[in-house]
């Protein structure tokens, strides 16, 4: 039987992974579940869509999960590759990934975690401190400014994509600590 797939979208440091982890622990109590984290195309990928299809196919063949929880998804590759590496990826690749995930799933739910920069800022500061403990204040400040711009542009891009390009329905959420995707999706 095809799995129920739930993709959680949102910029860095807004609580996607925490929501996925909470959801995995809860669902794992009553059903088989697999977590997938999509962090961008890898050197061995021949197209942007492979970062999604490769791990999904592996999970479906090996585990036959009832649920698949996706940390990130589809259209985000178009935004991040352009913002971070100045590589333009056509939205058609994201539509192809959406279509594929729809075809191999029982249901496909898209949740977008919406947080203000003020909410996420402290999480970014903490991560920058962990990653670059010996960096100068100048370096850390500039990195934080880039992350702030990325955060804001992410929501502009994703709103346009989801409203005008995507074929999928989605929900905007602001999960509270301890919640899971099951608080937003019918099972």
N, C-alpha and C positions, 0 to 999 in steps of 0.2 A: 504494500500500500504506500502511495506517495506521502511524504512528510508534510506537516504544516511548517511553513517557513515564515519566520518573523525577522525582518531586517530593522535594525535600530540605526538611524542616521543622526548626524550632528557633528559640529566641529570638535576639535580637540578639547579635552578637559571639561566636558559638560555632563559627564556621568554615564556615558554609553556603556562602557565596560563594566561599571558597577551594576547597572541595570541588567546587563547580560549575565553577569555572575550570579546575581540574586535569582534571576529567572532560571538559570541552569540548575542551581541547587534545589529550587522548588519543584520544577518539572521532573527532575531526576528521581524524585520521591514516588512518582506515579507513572512515568513513561520514559522511553529511551529518548535521549536528547544529545545533540552534537552542537558544539560552539565553533563558529568560524570567524576569524578576524581577517579582514581584507585591508592590507596596508599599502597597496599599490602594485603595479606590474613589477615582476621580477626579471632578472636577466635572461632566463630561459623561456619567457613567454613570447609568443609570436604575435599577439594582439592584446589590446587592453582587456578584452572580455575573459581571457584565460585566467586572470587573477581571481575571477569569480567561479568560473566553470570547473577549473581543475580541482580545487579543494572540495567543492560541492560533489562532483562526481566521485571523488575518493571516499567521501563520507557516506554517500548513498550506497556505494558498492561494498564497503567494509562493514558498516555498522547498521544499515537499514533503520535509521532513527525515525521515530514518530514526529519529532520536532527538530528543526534546525534553527539555531539562533545566529544571526549574522550581525557582527559588529562592523558596521559600515555597509555600503552597498552601491551598486550600479553607477549612478550619475556622479558620485563623489570623485571617481577617478578623473572625470572631465575637469572638475574644478581644481583638485589638488595638483594634477600634473601641470595645469596652466599656471596656477599661482606659484607653485614651488620650483618648477623646472622650466617654465615657459614652453611647454610642449602642448600643442593644441590637439585634443582628441575630440572627434565629432560625437555629438550626442547620440548618433545612430548606434554607436557601440553600447551605450547605456541602455537604449531601447532593446537591443539584441539580448543583453544580459537579463533585462526584465522579462522578456518573452521566454527565454530559456528557463529561468527560475519558475515562471508561471506554469510552463508546460510540464515540469517535473515535480510539481507540488500539488498537494490537496488544496492548499490555500496559501496565499502570499500576503502578509500584512506588513505595511511600512509605517514605522513610528519615527517621528522626527523630534529629537530632544531639543527644545527651544530654551536657551538660557541667554541672559544678557551678558555683556562683556564684564560688567561689574561682578556678576555671580561667578564667572569662570576665572577672573583675573588672579585671584589668590592661588588657585590650582596651578596656573601657569608660572607664577613666581616661584612656588615651591619646586616645580619640576625643573625650572631653569637653575635654581640653586643646587639641586641634586645632580644635574647633568654637568654643570660648569662651576663647581665650588671655588675654583681659583681664578675665575674670569673677573675682569674689571667691571666696575659699576657701569661704565660706558657700554661695554659689550652686552651686559645683561639688560640694560635699559633698551638698547636698540633691538635686541631679540624680542623683548616684550612688546615693543611697538609694532614689529612685524607680525607677531602673533595676534595682536589686537586687530590689525587691519585684515588679516586672514579670517578671523572670527566674524567680523562684520561682512566681508565680501562673501563668505560662505553662505550666510542666510539670504543675501540678495540673489546669488546664483541659484541656490536650491529652491527658493520660492518661485523664481521664474521657471526653472526646469519642471518642478512638480505641477505647477499650474498650467503651463503652456506646451510642454513637450511629452512628459511621461504619460503612460497609459494606465498607471496604477493609482488607486485611491490611497490616501495616507491620512495619518492623524498627527497633529502637533501635540506633544505632551511635555509636561514639566514634572517628572517623577519625584516623589518624596523618598527620603531615605528608607530603604527596606522594601520598596515596592518592586514588583516584577512586571514583565510584559503581560502577564495574565490579568493584571489590573486594567488593561486597555484592550485586550483582544479576547474575543469569544473562543472558547475551546470546545 
